[in-house]
Amino acid sequence: MVTEVFSGSCGSLTQLVCSDPDITSLTGLTIGDTYYFRCYSKADGLRNTFNLCVTAPPPPPSNDECSGAINLTVNPATTCTTVTNGSTSGATQSQSACLGSGADDDVWFSFVATSTSHLIDLLNVSGSTDMLHQVFSGTCGSLTSLTCSDPNSSTTSGLTIGSTYYVRVHTYYTGSSASFDICVKTPPPPPKTWVGGTGDWGVAANWSPSGVPTCTDSVNINTGTITLNGANAECRGFIISSGTLNLNSGSLTIGVCGATDGGSKYFVQSGGTINLSGATVTLNGGFTQSAGTFTFSSGTFTIDPNGTAGVYSNTNSCNIAGTFNMSGGNLILPDASSSSGTVIYYNGTTNRNFTGGTVSIGGGNSSNTLNINTYVGSYRLAFYNLEINTSTNNTYANSSSWSFGVLNNLNIASGELRTSVAIYVNGNLNNDGIFTNSSTLYLANFTSGSATASTLAQEISGGGIYRNSTTKTAEFTTLNINNTNTSGVTFNISDPSVSGTLTLTAGKIFGQSSNQFVLWAKSSIIYTNGWVVGKLKRTISSSGATVFYIGTASTYYPVTTNFTSNPAGTLTASFEAGAPGSTGLPLTEVSGTNPYLSADSLWSAGVWRLTTADITSTTYSISVTATGSSQNGNNANVRVIKRADNGSSWDNPGTHVNGSGIVYSRSGLSGFSEFTIVRGALLPLPLELTSINAKSINKSNKITWTTANEKNTAWHQIERANDELAEFKPIGKIAAAGNSLSSLDYSFMDENPLFMSYYRVRTIDLDGKESISPVVSVERAVERFSIEKLYPNPTNNLLNIDIQSLNLKSLL
């Protein structure tokens, strides 16, 4: 729309205003006179409806003229901490515009310079958003223009500290008005540049402009070698592009005072060398390394974007793209910046390993998620020790799609480490907070971006929560164990479980107590090597073979079950070392060339124990691997036997199945209990004799013998001879026990012994089988001689006389 305003009378009008904007301001009117408005569309063919409103303008603002200028507070840095509200509504023109067609609504401000340069910002403009501002020196009525700016930000230099300067603000076009905020900022002083060659930080002449940097100074280093020994240095911002900075002792604090915005609180390395070997460096801002070498061997480097003097506004708190070598000390990252939750961001040109020291994340006051982003480009970063110390406000996560490693220990001291990518831990994992990992935990080494076996004894411990997601269904999502240390991996947490795949690449898995420890694999197991020293629990949902990778601290004793139908439940297996006990033996197998299963042939290494709480009414076969057993090569005669528990008798249900090597099998089983192996033998003789003795008592000889067990024995016959090679003749018999598995003692008195008597015991079975004892002898003491035997009788010319005598010489 176009609006024209006229004075005079119809037929004799004088135009006062022709306005394209819909708001028109009229001045110089005569009270009581009549004025005419003409309104029309700007383009042909357009028809509009509208309302016309005539109002009296508001009174001009207090700062309508230079003499009423409002004083502005000068901010000491480049952040608008203090602003002043302004409006051009009702303002009138003081002088002509330096730019544009406006200036009919100018307002005035003033400030006292605290620096030789100041920045003016117009913020939060509403109404007519095209604004203009002008800076003057001098006094009202005698002003000199210094700056005329159409943009809402400007810098005015060459000011005199302590002098008053005026700022005129108005809209760019006439007939409009706006409200706004105005701010005066102070740029940082020129940086302190190192000019001292090789020298000490604390020498004033080594800097240009001369003077040791203070907390308000920025520092530039592009040449030379600077050493900090014992001093407490500080600066506002720090840039090194070349040269060397040695931080041996003392402290360097960056961003401790002065500017409060991220643009001034910086630590930038675009080249050169920094050696941190004992000093304490505190950065209240952000660290960016685009090139150069940072060698960190000892001391402390704290990067806190929310530290003293404000919030760092750049994206990443610690951005590493150059060569960052950490072999010791402490890198502390308590918080994230205001614009991002990334506390460490690695975008280097090589795989980087921290070979020592500790990176500690958390302890700040931000509510941001603190992200660890260690694979931004083509290469990966591995920490040495990583410690999480978050508060309840923070959650730690890995925002990238790539894994990272911890070459020594991962310690979650408080708060939560939450990640959806793989984590490799080469040392111990201690959790006193919350460890949430929806991807894979690798108990393995992670050097230069590649996984290898850990050679350290590892321990998983802590009283915190381990979970595979924020809604816990298991302690771990997927778990990969690859450890070649003889001590393997010890889980000092109660009964961990794995909801996804458990991968056993290498290494033994221990618990707090091997008899109580249970590792529950809820899904599949990928096996290469290693075993559980304790109990391995598996979820079984289908028929077929299921292997339990178990053993003792020194030996692998796996067991395999094979179900004929779907069991739908869980089964727990363990190997219990120690003599299994022989209750229930001997047994007779129904098939095989050696069907007799005796206690003498029982395997002494231990038993396999299988238990379940929910698998019922299913038939299965079992195969056990008896590592180190002497039965190798005679597999067909080695049998698997079963009992309910260690207080029950052994039995041999089901059917023997010939195995292979040291693997022994049995089929047609039901129910779960304990298993071991025994070697089959031929059916034994009816007697197992453990001892036989003979001695003289007065005029008689007493023969005693002991049996360990008897089977179907009828009687024991005592036999005597006068020489071990002579014919033995029966001299008596005693009824036998028949069947016995316990030790029995027997005795017999020979009332007419010989001078030299040889004895043996013949045991006769009910079915006629016999066994003969070893031979024992008794020599009796004789004080006079006697004729024992004359032969042959009758005789013609030769007579043999057998004489008993104590002393043969007395007879000669």
DOROKOL-898542 format. One line per field, with one value per residue (C-alpha): x, y, z. Coordinates in pm, whole numbers, plus 32768, in hexadecimal, padded with zeros to 4 digits. Example, Ala and Ser with C-alpha at 12.3 -4.5 7.8 and 13.67 -1.06 7.14 Angstrom:
px	84CE  8557 $
py	7E3E  7F96 $
pz	830C  82CA $
//
This chain:
px	8000  8061  7FED  7FF2  7FA2  7F36  7EF1  7E0D  7CB5  7C2B  7C8F  7DB3  7E80  7FEB  8098  8144  819F  81A6  81EC  821C  8240  80F4  8160  8183  81FC  818A  8229  81F6  807B  7F97  7EAB  7D40  7D8C  7CF7  7DDC  7D85  7DFD  7E15  7E48  7E75  7F17  8079  803D  7F27  7E07  7E29  7D07  7D3E  7C74  7D13  7CE0  7D67  7DD0  7E4E  7EF9  7FC2  8134  81C4  829B  8407  84EC  85D3  8701  8660  8778  88F1  88CE  87F5  88DF  88C2  8A0E  8A74  8B36  8C71  8C9F  8E08  8E16  8D76  8C3E  8B08  8AD6  8A33  8945  8865  8703  86A8  8587  855F  83E5  837C  84DF  851F  863D  876B  8843  885A  88A9  8A08  8965  8804  86D0  8670  86F5  8599  8597  86FA  874B  8891  897D  8AD5  8BF5  8D48  8E64  8F2A  8FFA  907F  8F82  8E1A  8D12  8BA3  8A93  891E  8868  8704  8681  8509  8424  84EE  861C  86F4  87B3  88D0  89B8  8AC0  8BDA  8C4D  8D5E  8D4C  8C29  8AB9  8AA2  8C07  8C1B  8D0A  8C99  8D87  8CB8  8B7E  8B00  89D9  8A34  89CA  8B33  8C57  8DB2  8E32  8FA9  908D  8FC9  9054  902E  8F56  8EAE  8D36  8CAD  8B4B  8A83  8959  8862  873E  8686  870E  85C8  84E1  838C  83F1  8463  8507  8560  86B7  87CD  891C  8A67  8BC8  8CDB  8E50  8F35  905D  91A7  92AD  934A  9493  9582  96B9  97F8  98ED  998C  99E3  997A  9897  9724  9745  983A  9787  987F  9830  96D7  9657  95BB  96AC  9628  95D4  9474  935A  9201  917E  9285  927A  93C0  9453  9582  9610  9783  9885  9886  97C5  97EF  9709  97BA  9707  9652  94DA  9492  9345  92AB  915D  918F  92B3  9325  9460  94AB  9620  9735  973F  9693  9723  9636  971D  968D  95B1  9461  93C9  9262  91AD  9062  905E  8FE1  8F84  8EB4  8D96  8D41  8DD9  8E84  8F81  8FA0  9067  919B  91F8  931B  933D  94AA  95E1  962A  959B  9644  9578  965B  95EF  9534  93C3  9305  91A2  90D7  8F8A  8F25  8F6B  90A1  90C9  91F4  91FA  936C  94B1  951C  94A0  956B  94CD  95A8  9544  9481  9313  9254  90EE  9008  8EC9  8DEE  8D07  8E1C  8E60  8DF4  8CE1  8C7B  8D50  8C77  8D40  8CCB  8DC7  8E71  8FA9  8FE2  9116  9186  92FF  93F9  938C  946C  9405  94E9  9492  93DF  926D  9192  9056  8F1E  8E14  8D0E  8C95  8C77  8B34  8AF7  8B54  8B75  8CBC  8DD1  8EDA  8EDE  8FF3  9026  9194  9250  92CB  9253  92AF  92F6  9318  942E  9401  9346  91D4  90C0  8FB0  8E5B  8D55  8D33  8CAC  8B5A  8ACB  8991  8A1C  8A5E  8BDA  8C39  8D7B  8DBD  8EFC  8ED9  8E71  8F49  9002  90C2  907E  90E5  911F  9135  9223  9156  8FF6  8F35  8DC7  8D63  8C1A  8B0C  899F  8961  8A49  8A3F  8B79  8B56  8C19  8B70  8C3A  8BFC  8D53  8DED  8F00  8FF7  907B  91DB  91E3  90C5  8F63  8ED8  8D72  8D98  8C43  8B27  8AFA  8BC0  8AC1  8B2C  8A9E  8BF0  8CF1  8DE1  8F2D  8FB9  9118  912E  9034  8ED1  8E53  8CF2  8C69  8B69  8AAB  8B45  8A4A  8ACA  89D8  8AF5  8C1F  8D0C  8E58  8F3E  9066  917B  913B  9287  9296  912D  9149  90DB  91D5  91D6  9204  9334  92CD  920F  90BB  8FAE  8E46  8DDA  8D18  8BCF  8B28  8A28  8A8A  897F  8955  885A  87A9  86A3  8782  874D  88B4  8A00  8A98  8A0E  8B28  8C6A  8DB2  8EC8  9025  912B  9268  92DA  92E4  9203  9105  8FD4  8F36  8DCE  8DAE  8C3F  8B1C  8AB6  8AE3  8A0B  8A28  88EC  8998  8AC2  8BD1  8D19  8E2E  8F66  9064  9088  8FFD  8ED3  8ECE  8DD0  8DE4  8DBC  8DCF  8CC2  8BCF  8C26  8B29  8B56  8A0B  8A1A  88B6  88FA  8A0C  8B7A  8C90  8DB3  8F24  8FCF  8FAC  8EB0  8DE9  8E7F  8D32  8BD4  8B6A  89F4  895D  8804  879B  866A  8697  870A  886D  89C5  8A1C  8B83  8BDD  8D3F  8DA8  8ED1  8FB5  90BE  91B7  90F1  8FDB  8EBE  8DA0  8C55  8B56  89E3  8910  8797  86A8  8595  8580  85D0  856D  8626  8779  8888  89B6  8AF6  8C34  8D5B  8D9C  8F00  8F57  8F23  8DBB  8D79  8D1C  8BC6  8AFC  8C28  8C66  8B67  8B37  8B01  8A07  8AE8  8C55  8D80  8DDC  8C93  8D08  8D1C  8DDD  8E5C  8FC0  8F86  8ED0  8F5F  8FEE  8FEF  8E89  8D21  8C50  8B1B  89E6  88BE  877E  8653  8569  85C4  84E9  8475  857D  8678  87E0  8939  8A77  8BE3  8CF7  8E60  8F45  9080  91B3  90FB  91C2  90A1  9111  9131  9036  8F05  8E07  8E40  8E20  8CC2  8C09  8B55  8A54  89DD  88E8  89E8  8B28  8A69  89C0  8A24  8AB3  89DA  89F6  88A1  886C  8956  8AD0  8B49  8CAC  8D5A  8EA1  8FEE  8FA6  8E39  8D45  8BD0  8A86  8929  87C1  87E4  86E4  8707  8843  8943  8AB2  8B82  8CDC  8D8C  8E05  8ECC  8E1F  8ED0  8E99  8DB0  8E8A  8EDD  8DFB  8EF8  8FD1  90D3  918D  926D  92CD  93AE  9417  94C7  9508  9442  94A8  948A  93B0  93CF  92CF  927F  91C6  9150  9080  8F9D  8F40  8E08  8D6B  8C75  8BB5  8CC0  8C67  8D8B  8EFD  8FD6  9120  9238  9394  94DE  9638  96DD  9668  9691  95F8  9492  939B  9296  9155  915B  900F  8F0A  8E38  8CED  8D14  8C3D  8B98  8B84  8C31  8CB9  8D5A  8E97  8E78  8F77  8F9E  907C  90C8  9193  9278  9288  938C  9482  95BE  9719  970F  95AC  9540  93D7  92EA  9171  909C  8F4C  8E39  8D13  8BAF  8BD1  8D1B  8E0D  8F40  904E  918E  9243  93B9  9488  94FF  95DE  961F  9762  972B  9832  988F  9966  99A5  99A0  9888  984F  9757  973C  97CE  97B2  978A  96CE  96FD  9867  996D  9AB4  9A76  99C6  998E  9967  98DD  994A  98D5  99EA  9A3A  9BAD  9C1C  9D87  9D27  9CA8  9DE9 $
py	8000  8169  827D  83F2  8509  8666  87B9  88C4  8883  87A0  8827  88DE  87D7  87DD  868B  8664  84F1  83D8  8292  812D  809A  8067  8140  82B4  83C0  852B  8655  87D4  87BB  88DB  8889  88B7  889B  878A  8698  85A5  843A  838F  8210  812B  7FE6  8000  7F25  7F35  7E41  7E0A  7E3E  7E4E  7E83  7F2D  7FED  814A  81BC  8316  832D  842E  83C7  8364  845F  8450  836F  8408  83CB  846F  8571  855B  8613  84F5  83DB  82A0  8227  80C5  7FCC  7F58  7DDF  7D83  7C6D  7C03  7B74  7C50  7C05  7D5B  7DF1  7F28  7F30  803A  80A8  81AA  81C0  8331  83AC  84D7  852B  85D9  85F6  8567  83F5  837C  8264  8214  82EB  82D4  838B  840E  8332  8344  8304  833F  8279  82BA  81EE  822D  817B  807A  800E  80A7  7FD4  7F77  7EA9  7F17  7E0D  7E41  7D09  7C83  7D84  7D80  7E5C  7EED  7E06  7EDB  7FB6  80B0  8128  8239  827B  83E1  8484  85E3  8682  86B5  87D5  8794  8626  8579  8438  8311  81E7  81C8  805F  7FC2  7E68  7E3C  7DFF  7EEE  7F2F  808B  80B3  81D4  8225  82D6  8213  82DF  83B5  83B9  834E  8369  8266  82CE  81B7  81CD  8105  8103  8181  829F  825F  8126  80D4  7FB2  7F2F  7E95  7E47  7EF8  7E73  7EFF  7DF5  7E01  7D42  7C8C  7D44  7CEE  7B9A  7B67  7AD7  7A13  7ABC  7A2C  7913  7809  7888  7887  78DC  79C6  7ABF  7BFE  7C4C  7AFF  7B85  7C90  7D73  7D58  7CBA  7B62  7AFE  7B2C  7A91  7B9E  7B5D  7A71  79BF  796C  788C  785F  7839  77E6  7700  7767  76B9  76CB  765F  768C  77D0  780A  788C  78FB  798A  79C8  78FC  7837  77EB  772E  7707  76BF  76A8  75DB  7602  7537  7521  7481  74F9  7606  765B  76F7  7773  77DB  789C  78E8  7A4F  7B51  7AD6  79EF  797C  7852  792D  799F  786A  778F  76B4  767E  75B2  75DA  756D  7563  7485  747C  73A5  737C  72CD  732E  7479  74AF  7541  75BD  762C  76D6  76AE  75C4  7520  7501  7452  745E  740F  73F9  730C  7303  7219  71D8  710C  718A  729C  72FE  7398  7403  7476  7508  75D3  762C  7699  77EF  7918  787F  7777  7712  7723  765B  7503  741A  7442  737E  7363  7295  7281  729C  71BC  7194  70A2  7052  6F70  6FEA  70F0  7145  71D5  7252  72A2  7306  7396  73D9  7524  75E6  7588  7418  72F7  727B  727D  71D7  71CE  7116  715F  710B  7082  6F45  6E46  6ED6  6E16  6EBD  6DEB  6E69  6F56  6F7D  7030  7094  7103  71AC  726D  73AC  7454  7445  737F  7328  71C3  71A0  70F4  703A  704A  6F8E  6F34  7067  7034  6EFD  6EB0  6E4A  6EB1  6DC4  6E45  6DB0  6DDB  6E69  6EE1  6F50  7042  70CD  7168  7100  7215  7180  7046  6FD0  6F47  6F10  6FDE  6F51  6E09  6D82  6CC1  6D30  6C82  6C95  6C08  6BDF  6C1B  6CA2  6D2D  6DAE  6E5B  6F03  6F4D  6E8E  6E25  6DE3  6D7A  6CD7  6C81  6B75  6BB1  6AFA  6ADA  6A4A  6A64  6A6E  6AF3  6B81  6C08  6CBC  6D79  6D00  6C56  6C48  6BB0  6B50  6AD5  69EF  69F3  6962  68EC  6910  69FB  6B11  6B92  6C7B  6C3A  6ABD  69B9  68BD  67D6  6875  67F6  6892  67E4  6890  68C9  6942  69D7  6AE3  6B05  6BC9  6B65  6AAC  6AA8  6A70  6B8D  6C92  6B87  6A70  6910  689F  6922  6925  6934  6878  6812  67B0  671E  670E  66E8  6614  665B  6521  65D0  6627  66FF  670A  6780  680A  6857  6771  6685  6758  6710  6755  679B  677E  66B9  664A  6624  655A  65A6  6550  6549  64B5  6558  6559  65CE  6632  64C1  63B6  62EB  6410  64DC  64C1  655C  6555  6551  65A2  6582  64E7  64A8  64CC  63F8  63F6  63B6  63E8  6373  63CB  6366  634B  6324  6370  639E  638B  63D5  62B1  62D5  61C7  6063  600F  602F  6135  6152  61C9  6254  620B  618E  61C3  62CE  61F3  610A  6121  6026  607A  5FC1  5FAF  5F63  5F01  5F14  5E48  5F51  60C1  60E7  6259  62B6  62EA  61F2  6233  6168  615F  607B  6025  5FAE  5E9E  5D2B  5CE0  5BC6  5A61  5A2C  5941  589F  579F  57A7  56BD  5752  569E  56AD  56B9  55D1  5650  5689  568E  57F8  57F2  58F9  5899  5927  5A67  5BAD  5C7A  5DD9  5E3B  5E4B  5F16  5FAC  6012  60BF  6163  6212  6200  60EB  5FB7  5E84  5E7D  5D77  5DCB  5D3D  5DB9  5DC5  5E1A  5E6E  5DD2  5E9A  5DDA  5C93  5B51  5AAC  5B40  5A26  5946  5A21  590A  5887  59DD  5A1D  5B54  5B19  5BF5  5C41  5D38  5DEA  5DA7  5CEC  5BFC  5AB6  5AA2  5A09  59CA  5A1E  5A47  59B9  59C4  5A6E  5A3F  5B8D  5BFF  5C4B  5CD3  5D24  5C30  5C21  5B95  5BB3  5B81  5C52  5D1F  5E01  5EBE  5E6E  5E0B  5D46  5CAA  5B91  5A33  5935  57E8  56A1  5529  5494  546A  5337  530C  539D  54CD  5467  5580  54BE  535D  530C  51DB  51BA  50AF  50BA  4FB5  4E65  4EED  4FD3  50EB  5152  52A4  534E  5480  54B6  560B  558F  5446  53E9  529E  51F7  509B  5043  507C  4F3E  4F43  4E7C  4E18  4D93  4D52  4E04  4F29  4E56  4D1F  4CB0  4D75  4CA6  4D24  4D27  4DDF  4ECC  4FF5  5074  51B3  52EE  52BD  542F  554E  56A6  56DB  5656  54FF  544E  52D0  51E2  5068  4F9D  4E83  4DA2  4CB4  4D98  4D27  4D97  4E6A  4EAE  4F61  4FDE  506E  50AF  5036  50EF  5037  50F4  5071  5031  4F7B  5093  509E  518E  5133  5211  524C  514E  519B  50C1  5078  4FDA  4F48  4F3C  4DCC  4D81  4C08  4B44  4A66  4985  4A27  4923  47D7  477D  46B7  45BE  449E  44AE  43B6  4471  45ED  46A2  481D  48BC  4A20  4AB5  4BED  4C8B  4DE4  4DAA  4CCB  4CC0  4C17  4AF1  4ABC $
pz	8000  7FC7  80AF  805C  8153  80D9  8170  80D8  8043  7F38  7DE6  7E84  7F44  7FA8  7FD8  812A  8127  8026  80DC  805F  81C0  826C  8390  8352  8441  8416  84B8  849D  849D  8508  8621  85AB  8436  8357  8298  817F  8149  7FFA  8003  7ED7  7E66  7DED  7CBB  7BB4  7BD1  7D47  7E35  7FAD  80E6  820E  834F  837D  84D4  8536  868B  8742  875D  88B3  8961  88F7  89CE  8AD2  89F2  88BF  88BA  88F8  8A43  8ACA  8A5E  8B35  8BC4  8B59  8C30  8B80  8B86  8BD3  8ACF  898A  8A2D  8A5A  8BC9  8C01  8AFE  8AFA  8A69  8966  8884  876E  8799  87B7  8776  8696  85B0  8643  850B  83B0  8377  831D  8254  81E1  81D3  8341  8475  84C3  85FE  8686  87F7  88B4  899B  8A2D  8AC3  8B61  8AAB  8B74  8A49  890A  884C  8895  87E3  87C4  8798  8759  87D1  87DB  86DF  86A4  85CE  84B1  84B0  83CC  84BE  84B2  85C5  85D2  86CE  871C  87DF  8870  8929  88DC  87E4  8771  870A  861B  8572  85A2  8529  8451  843D  838C  841B  8582  85F3  85D3  865F  86AE  86E6  8744  887F  89AC  8AEF  8BE1  8AD5  8A96  8946  88BA  87F6  871B  86B7  85BE  84B8  8356  82BA  831C  83A9  846E  85CE  868B  87E5  8829  8924  890C  8991  89A5  89A9  89DE  88F2  8987  8994  888D  88D5  8986  8886  88E6  886F  896D  88A0  89A2  8AF5  8C22  8C1B  8D43  8CA5  8C33  8B1D  8A74  8A12  8925  8994  8AB6  8BF3  8C75  8C01  8CFB  8D02  8C14  8B08  89E3  8993  883D  8811  86B5  86F6  8800  892F  8A66  8BB5  8CE3  8E22  8F6D  8F17  8F1E  8DBF  8D33  8BFA  8B55  8A19  898B  8826  87C0  864D  865E  8760  88A1  89F2  8B13  8C3E  8D3D  8E88  8F1E  8E84  8D4F  8D68  8C2A  8C2D  8D9F  8D7D  8C7A  8B55  8BA2  8A42  8990  8890  8993  8A6E  8985  8978  880C  8783  860C  8609  86DF  880B  896A  8A75  8BB5  8CAF  8E0D  8E05  8E4E  8D27  8D62  8C35  8C78  8B0F  89EE  8959  87E0  8743  85C8  859D  8660  8775  88DC  89BC  8B10  8BFD  8D58  8E05  8DDF  8CBC  8D12  8BF8  8C8B  8B9A  8CBC  8DA3  8E37  8D5D  8C8F  8B95  8A6D  8935  8837  87CA  8870  89C0  895B  87E5  8781  8617  8637  86ED  8856  8918  8A7D  8B49  8CA8  8D76  8D89  8C77  8D25  8C58  8D57  8C6D  8B0C  8A55  8A3C  88D1  88D6  89C6  892F  8A33  895B  87E0  8726  85B5  8586  845C  850B  8607  875A  889C  89EE  8A88  8BEB  8CCF  8D17  8C59  8D4F  8CCE  8DA5  8EE6  8E47  8E69  8D08  8CB7  8B5F  8AFA  8AF5  89B2  8967  87F3  87A5  8636  8575  8444  83D5  8514  8679  87D5  88F9  8A5E  8B5D  8C9B  8C75  8DA4  8DAC  8EC5  8E50  8F25  8F19  8E19  8D13  8C3F  8B93  8A34  88F7  87EB  86C9  8617  866C  8788  8873  8955  8AB8  8ABF  8C38  8D2D  8D01  8E46  8E66  8FB5  8FAC  8EBB  8D77  8C47  8B38  89DE  88A8  880F  885D  897C  899C  8AFE  8B1F  8C9C  8DB9  8DA7  8EF1  8F03  9033  8F61  8E2E  8CFE  8BDF  8A9B  8988  88AD  88F4  8A19  89A6  8ABB  89D2  8969  886D  87E8  86BB  8665  865D  875C  87E9  8915  8A69  8B26  8C73  8D89  8D7A  8E7D  8E5A  8FA6  905B  910E  8FF5  8EF0  8DB2  8CA5  8B30  8B04  8BD4  8C15  8C91  8C0D  8C4A  8CC4  8B67  8A04  895E  8A0A  8967  8A3E  89A8  8ABA  8ABA  8C1E  8CF9  8DF5  8CE6  8D3A  8E93  8EBE  901D  8FDF  9021  8F08  8DCD  8C9D  8B29  8A60  890D  8893  8983  88C4  8966  889E  89AD  8B24  8C64  8D11  8E8C  8F8D  90FA  914B  903E  90F0  90F6  8FC0  8EA4  8D4B  8C91  8B14  8AAC  8939  8864  88B3  87B2  8827  87D1  891D  8A94  8B96  8CCF  8E1E  8ECD  8E46  8CE2  8CB7  8B5B  8AD7  89F6  8919  8812  87E6  8785  881F  8926  899E  8AFA  8AFD  8C62  8D28  8E51  8E81  8DC8  8CE4  8BE1  8C17  8B25  8B24  8A0A  8A20  88F5  891F  884C  886B  88C3  8A36  8A5A  8B94  8C32  8C8D  8D6C  8D55  8E24  8E5F  8FCD  9007  9105  9143  90E3  91DE  9185  9226  914B  90A0  9018  8EFF  8DDC  8C86  8BA8  8A77  8A18  8A31  8B8B  8C3E  8DA7  8E37  8F7E  906F  900F  8EB2  8F1F  8E92  8FB2  8F17  8F70  8EF7  8E01  8EA6  8DDD  8E83  8E0B  8E9D  8D73  8C7B  8CAC  8BEB  8ADE  8A72  8A29  89F6  8A9A  8A2C  8B21  8AD2  8BD8  8B95  8C07  8C3F  8C0F  8B59  8A0E  8911  89C5  8994  895C  8ABD  8B6D  8BEA  8C5E  8DA8  8E56  8FB6  9050  912C  91ED  92FA  9209  9164  9006  8EF8  8D83  8CEB  8B77  8A73  8A52  8912  8896  888F  87F7  8898  89F5  89AA  8A4B  8A12  8A8C  89F7  8A63  8B9F  8C5C  8D86  8DE0  8EE8  8EFF  8E08  8DFD  8D43  8D9E  8CD8  8C96  8CED  8CD1  8DD4  8F0C  8FD7  9105  91F6  9227  932F  93D6  94CA  9549  9673  9743  9895  999F  9AE4  9BEB  9B3C  9A21  98F3  98B7  9752  9720  95E3  9582  9457  93CB  931A  92BD  91B0  91B7  9294  9329  940E  9455  9450  9512  946E  94F3  9467  94FA  93DA  9304  91CC  9261  9242  9319  93CA  9471  95EC  9629  95A8  961F  9592  94C2  94D2  9380  931B  93CA  936B  94C1  955C  9608  96E8  96F5  97C7  97E0  98E5  986A  999F  9907  9859  97AC  980D  96CF  9653  9513  9503  9401  93F0  92CF  92AB  91F1  9151  914D  8FD9  9002  8FB0  908D  90FD  91B8  92AE  92BD  938C  94F0  95CF  9740  97CC  9927  9A3F  9AA5  9BE1  9BA3  9A6A  99F9  98D1  97EF  96DB  9666  94F5  9422  94E8  94B4  9437  93C8  93DF  93FF  951A  9529  9680  96AD  97FB  98AE  9981  9A08  99D7  98BD  9938  9A80  99B9  98F2 $
//
